[in-house]
């Protein structure tokens, strides 16, 4: 294993409850997975990029565009498990897990995560967060909040508004509250440890897999970004993304 080799992995399974086959949904005349792949390829600090999939149709699309796809089992309980299988035969020391439904993922954020993992070997994991500016987001269970310590390390993730404001929540919560962004960098040894460990009570309670890492003692750095990104989960999201793509082109 080479601790300075960094691989970006995009998990892309075919099944999706709200949007079946969403990796292949056409957005601006191109499958979603290829939009993600194009953005990830813009990152400068990745030594290679893999798409981890369970479906030959996705593999064929990725390979047809000159990408590298790795076939993985269909029964993985999470994207983390799929990523771990995909990198199992590589010598990568750092793995960055990039969501396969984020067609506008920020390449600079990927590079920043890669850099902090290479330059600070004491971190087991890295992830990202953006200040929360809207009180509705602060109280929405679908928006995951993260609390960090003095070194930027993750202390806890929750669907609840944390920290709790005993004297009332501020009209502008951005100075205190952070919204977690679902991108992860893993030290290879710690990724292997996560997938070898059973779910924890906290993880099962909040339905947040990152709580397993914290329960295992992960030192997880949280870097701040101003880009929330946009995921594609419903047919309505397709139209939103197409408009955003026109703005960035």
C-alpha positions as CSV (number, residue, x, y, z in Angstrom):
1,X,0.0,0.0,0.0
2,X,1.3,3.5,-0.9
3,X,0.0,6.1,1.5
4,X,0.5,8.9,-1.2
5,X,-1.6,7.2,-3.8
6,X,-5.1,8.7,-3.9
7,X,-8.1,7.1,-5.7
8,X,-11.4,8.7,-6.3
9,X,-14.3,6.2,-6.3
10,X,-17.8,7.0,-7.5
11,X,-20.3,4.4,-6.3
12,X,-23.1,3.9,-8.8
13,X,-25.7,1.2,-8.2
14,X,-28.6,0.8,-10.6
15,X,-31.4,0.4,-8.1
16,X,-32.9,3.5,-6.6
17,X,-36.2,3.8,-4.8
18,X,-37.2,7.2,-6.0
19,X,-35.5,7.2,-9.4
20,X,-34.7,3.7,-10.7
21,X,-31.6,3.6,-12.9
22,X,-30.8,7.2,-12.1
23,X,-27.1,6.7,-12.9
24,X,-28.2,6.4,-16.5
25,X,-30.8,9.1,-16.5
26,X,-30.2,11.6,-19.3
27,X,-29.4,15.1,-18.2
28,X,-28.6,17.6,-21.0
29,X,-28.2,14.7,-23.4
30,X,-25.7,12.8,-21.3
31,X,-26.1,10.1,-18.6
32,X,-25.9,11.4,-15.0
33,X,-22.9,9.2,-14.2
34,X,-20.9,10.8,-17.0
35,X,-21.6,14.3,-15.7
36,X,-20.2,13.2,-12.3
37,X,-17.2,11.5,-13.9
38,X,-16.3,14.5,-15.9
39,X,-16.3,16.7,-12.8
40,X,-14.3,14.3,-10.8
41,X,-11.7,14.1,-13.6
42,X,-11.1,17.8,-13.2
43,X,-9.6,17.2,-9.7
44,X,-5.8,17.4,-10.0
45,X,-4.7,15.4,-7.0
46,X,-6.4,12.1,-7.8
47,X,-4.1,9.4,-9.2
48,X,-7.1,7.6,-10.8
49,X,-10.9,7.5,-10.8
50,X,-13.0,4.4,-10.5
51,X,-16.8,4.0,-10.9
52,X,-17.9,1.1,-8.6
53,X,-21.1,-0.4,-10.0
54,X,-23.3,-3.5,-9.8
55,X,-24.7,-3.2,-13.3
56,X,-23.3,-3.9,-16.7
57,X,-25.3,-1.1,-18.3
58,X,-23.5,1.5,-16.1
59,X,-20.1,-0.2,-16.7
60,X,-20.6,-0.1,-20.5
61,X,-21.5,3.6,-20.4
62,X,-18.5,4.5,-18.3
63,X,-16.1,2.5,-20.3
64,X,-17.6,3.8,-23.6
65,X,-16.6,7.3,-22.3
66,X,-13.1,6.2,-21.6
67,X,-13.6,5.7,-17.8
68,X,-12.7,2.8,-15.6
69,X,-15.5,0.8,-14.0
70,X,-15.2,-1.9,-11.4
71,X,-18.0,-4.5,-11.0
72,X,-19.1,-5.0,-7.4
73,X,-21.6,-7.1,-5.6
74,X,-25.3,-6.0,-5.8
75,X,-26.1,-6.7,-2.1
76,X,-23.8,-4.1,-0.5
77,X,-25.7,-2.3,2.4
78,X,-24.0,1.0,1.6
79,X,-21.8,3.0,-0.8
80,X,-18.9,2.7,1.7
81,X,-19.0,-1.1,1.3
82,X,-19.1,-0.8,-2.4
83,X,-16.1,1.6,-2.4
84,X,-14.1,-0.8,-0.2
85,X,-14.7,-3.7,-2.5
86,X,-13.7,-1.6,-5.6
87,X,-10.3,-0.6,-4.1
88,X,-9.6,-4.0,-2.7
89,X,-6.9,-4.9,-5.3
90,X,-5.3,-1.4,-5.6
91,X,-2.4,0.0,-3.6
92,X,-4.2,3.3,-2.8
93,X,-3.5,4.7,0.7
94,X,-6.2,7.3,0.5
95,X,-9.7,6.8,-1.0
96,X,-12.2,9.6,-1.7
97,X,-15.8,8.5,-1.9
98,X,-17.7,10.8,-4.3
99,X,-21.5,10.5,-4.5
100,X,-22.7,9.2,-7.9
101,X,-25.7,11.5,-8.0
102,X,-23.8,14.9,-7.7
103,X,-23.3,16.1,-11.3
104,X,-21.9,19.4,-10.1
105,X,-19.5,18.1,-7.5
106,X,-16.7,20.6,-6.9
107,X,-13.3,19.4,-8.1
108,X,-11.5,21.8,-5.8
109,X,-13.2,20.3,-2.8
110,X,-11.9,16.9,-3.9
111,X,-8.4,18.3,-4.1
112,X,-8.7,20.0,-0.7
113,X,-9.7,16.7,0.9
114,X,-6.9,14.9,-0.9
115,X,-4.4,17.5,0.3
116,X,-5.4,17.4,3.9
117,X,-5.2,13.6,4.1
118,X,-1.7,13.6,2.5
119,X,-0.4,16.5,4.5
120,X,-1.8,15.4,7.9
121,X,-1.3,11.6,8.4
122,X,-3.0,11.8,11.8
123,X,-6.5,12.1,10.2
124,X,-8.3,8.8,9.6
125,X,-11.0,10.4,7.5
126,X,-12.0,13.7,6.0
127,X,-15.4,15.2,5.0
128,X,-16.9,18.6,4.4
129,X,-19.6,21.0,5.7
130,X,-21.2,24.3,4.7
131,X,-22.6,27.0,7.1
132,X,-26.4,26.7,7.6
133,X,-28.1,30.0,6.7
134,X,-31.7,28.9,6.8
135,X,-33.6,28.1,10.0
136,X,-35.8,25.6,8.0
137,X,-32.7,23.7,7.1
138,X,-31.5,23.8,10.7
139,X,-34.6,22.0,11.9
140,X,-35.1,19.7,8.9
141,X,-34.2,16.0,9.7
142,X,-33.1,15.5,6.1
143,X,-30.3,18.1,6.6
144,X,-27.5,16.5,8.6
145,X,-25.7,18.7,11.0
146,X,-22.1,18.4,12.3
147,X,-20.4,19.8,15.3
148,X,-16.6,20.2,15.2
149,X,-13.9,20.7,17.7
150,X,-11.0,23.2,18.0
151,X,-8.9,21.3,15.3
152,X,-11.8,21.0,12.9
153,X,-12.4,17.4,13.9
154,X,-16.0,16.0,13.8
155,X,-17.4,15.6,17.3
156,X,-20.9,14.4,16.3
157,X,-23.4,14.3,13.4
158,X,-27.1,14.5,13.9
159,X,-30.4,15.1,12.1
160,X,-31.4,17.2,15.1
161,X,-30.3,20.9,15.4
162,X,-27.0,20.7,17.3
163,X,-25.8,22.3,19.4
164,X,-29.2,23.0,21.0
165,X,-29.7,26.7,21.6
166,X,-31.1,27.0,25.1
167,X,-31.8,30.7,24.8
168,X,-33.4,30.5,21.3
169,X,-32.0,29.8,17.8
170,X,-30.4,32.8,16.1
171,X,-32.1,34.3,13.0
172,X,-28.8,33.8,11.2
173,X,-27.4,30.4,12.2
174,X,-24.4,30.4,9.9
175,X,-21.9,31.4,12.5
176,X,-22.6,28.3,14.6
177,X,-24.4,25.6,12.6
178,X,-22.9,23.4,9.8
179,X,-24.6,21.3,7.2
180,X,-22.7,18.1,6.4
181,X,-21.8,17.4,2.8
182,X,-21.7,13.8,1.9
183,X,-18.2,13.4,0.5
184,X,-15.6,11.3,2.4
185,X,-11.9,10.7,2.3
186,X,-10.6,7.6,4.0
187,X,-7.3,6.3,5.1
188,X,-7.2,2.8,3.6
189,X,-6.7,1.0,6.9
190,X,-9.6,2.8,8.5
191,X,-11.9,2.2,5.6
192,X,-11.2,-1.5,6.0
193,X,-12.0,-1.3,9.7
194,X,-15.3,0.5,9.1
195,X,-16.6,-2.1,6.7
196,X,-15.5,-5.0,9.0
197,X,-17.4,-3.5,11.9
198,X,-21.1,-4.0,12.6
199,X,-23.5,-1.0,12.7
200,X,-23.6,0.8,16.1
201,X,-26.6,1.9,18.2
202,X,-26.0,5.6,17.3
203,X,-25.8,4.8,13.6
204,X,-29.0,2.8,13.7
205,X,-30.8,5.4,15.7
206,X,-29.9,8.4,13.5
207,X,-29.5,6.3,10.3
208,X,-26.1,8.0,9.7
209,X,-23.3,5.7,8.7
210,X,-20.6,8.2,9.7
211,X,-21.5,7.7,13.3
212,X,-20.0,4.2,13.1
213,X,-16.7,5.8,12.2
214,X,-16.9,8.1,15.2
215,X,-17.8,5.3,17.5
216,X,-14.7,3.4,16.3
217,X,-12.6,6.4,17.4
218,X,-12.1,8.1,14.0
219,X,-10.2,11.3,13.8
220,X,-12.3,12.9,11.1
221,X,-11.4,16.4,9.8
222,X,-14.3,18.6,8.5
223,X,-13.3,21.2,5.9
224,X,-15.6,24.1,5.2
225,X,-16.9,24.8,1.8
226,X,-19.5,27.2,0.4
227,X,-20.9,24.8,-2.2
228,X,-23.9,22.7,-1.0
229,X,-24.1,20.9,-4.4
230,X,-27.2,19.3,-5.8
231,X,-28.1,15.6,-5.9
232,X,-30.4,14.0,-8.3
233,X,-33.0,11.9,-6.5
234,X,-36.3,12.7,-8.3
235,X,-37.4,13.5,-11.9
236,X,-37.9,17.1,-10.7
237,X,-34.2,17.3,-9.8
238,X,-33.3,16.6,-13.5
239,X,-34.8,19.9,-14.7
240,X,-33.1,21.8,-11.9
241,X,-29.7,20.3,-12.7
242,X,-30.1,21.1,-16.4
243,X,-30.7,24.7,-15.7
244,X,-27.6,24.8,-13.4
245,X,-25.5,23.1,-16.0
246,X,-26.4,25.8,-18.5
247,X,-25.2,28.5,-16.1
248,X,-21.7,26.9,-15.6
249,X,-21.1,26.1,-19.2
